[in-house]
Amino acid sequence: MEKKPPIYLYTDGAASGNPGPGGYGIVLRCGTREKELSGGFALTTNNRMELLAVIIGLEQIKWENAEVHVVSDSSYVVKALNEGWLEGWKQKGFKGKKNVDLWLRFDAVYSRHRVAFHWIKGHAGHPENERCDALAVAAYHSPNLPEDSGYTAETDTIL
């Protein structure tokens, strides 16, 4: 059986106004192959875009049990995994938590792989993080952005 190389998933999310127009940017790298992805929504939050970037990146992986290194400047996402927040939220049925739709989607794709989360300081000159930020900002400046069907101000509860 051929050993697959590790995958590096660089992500960023951004929102102007928070809530406001938002976007995500992804750089996905495996060996010498690289793929960039981005998208945006008319009204959303920064945390939703940070999490969605990770989800969409993981959903791009074509094989099971991949070794994935997620590199993100989002304390929200990285601490949710590295400090066990997500497991606690799941045990309590996500009661009173934000972004449940995305956390459930994340959990389904996350469980397919061996994922390590690495936090980096944002806007500190990290080339892939800067590229992801540029992709995210460009995405939310796109015309005719769709609605983020999972976000509504009424359900945006406090963590």
N, C-alpha and C positions, 0 to 999 in steps of 0.2 A: 504494500500500500504506500503510495506516494505521500510524503510529508508536505503539507501545505505551508507556505510561508505565513508569518503573522500579518495581520491587517491593522493598519493605523487609520483611525477614524478621527479626523479633526473637525470640530464643530463650533458654531457660534450662532447665537440668536440675538435679535435686536428689535426694539419697538420704539417708535417715536411718540412720546406722550405716555406710554405705559399705563393704561391701555391707549392704543393708537394703532396706526399702520405698523405691521411687523413683518420681519422676514427671518429666514434661516439660511446659513451657508454651510456647506460640507465639502471637505477634501478627503477623499477615500483613497488610500494607497496600499497596494499589495505588491511587493517586489518592485518591478520597474513600471507597473501599471498604475495609473492615477485617473480618478474620475472626480469631477466637480458637479455639485448639485445645489440648487437654491430654489426658494419659493417664498411667497408672501401672502398676507391676508390684510384686509381692510381695517379690521379692529381685532386686536389680540394683545397679549402681554409678552414681555421679554422672557419670562420663565417658560411660557408655553413654547416659544420659538426655540429656546435653548434645548428643551426636552424633545421637541419634534425633530430637531436636527439629528439628535442621537438615534431616535426611532427610525427615521428615514434612512440614515446611514446603515444601521443594522439590517434593515429590510432589504438592502441592496446585495447582501452577502448571499452567494449562490449555493454554498454548501453548509452542512450542519457541523456543529462542534468546532467552529473556527476560533483561533486565538485572536482576540480583538483587543486593541489598546485604544480606548477612547481618550482623546486629549481635549479638554474643555476648560474654559474660563468660568464656567457656571458652578459656583459653590452649591447652589440649589440642587443641581443634578448630581454632582460628584459626591457631596455629603449624603445625599439620599441613599446612595449605594455603599460608599465606603464607611459610613457611620451607622448603617443599619436602619435609617429612617423608614425606607420603603417597607421593610419587613414589619415594622411596628404599625405602619399605616394599614398594611394589608390585614394584620391580625385584628385591628379595630374596625375593619370594614371601610376604611378611608373616611370615617365619620368626620365631617367638618373640614375636609382637606380640599385644596384646589387641584384642578387639572386631573381629576380622577379618570376621565376618558383617555387621556394620554398615558397616565401611569399604567392603566390596564393594557393598553396597546403595547407599551414598552415592555411590560412583564412577559407578554406572550413571545416577543421576538428575542428578548434578552436571554430567556431560558434555553434557547437553541444553541448558545455559544458559550465560550469561556472568555468572559469580558473583564478587563481591568480598567479602572478609571483613574486618570491622571489629571490633577488640577494644575493649570498654569495661570499666571497673572495676565489678564487681558490688556490689550493696548500697550504691550511692553516690547514690541518688536519681534515677537515669535512669528516667523514667516507664514506658517500655515494658519495660525490664529488670525493674523492680519488679513490674509486672503479670505478666510471664512467671514470675517467681519465685513469686508468689502462686498462679498456676495450677498450677505444678509441685508445690508443697507441698500444695495442696488435693487434687491428684490422688493423691498417695501416701497420703493419709489416707482415701481412699475405701474402703468395705468390699469384700470379695471381689475383691481385685486378682488379675489373671491372673499366670501364670508368665512370666518373661522367658526364652523358650526358648533364646536365644542365650547366656545367662549361666549358667555353672556355676563354682563355686569351683575345680574341678580344671583348668579351661582358662583361668582368669584369670591369665595369665602376666604377668611384669613387663615393662614397656616398655624 
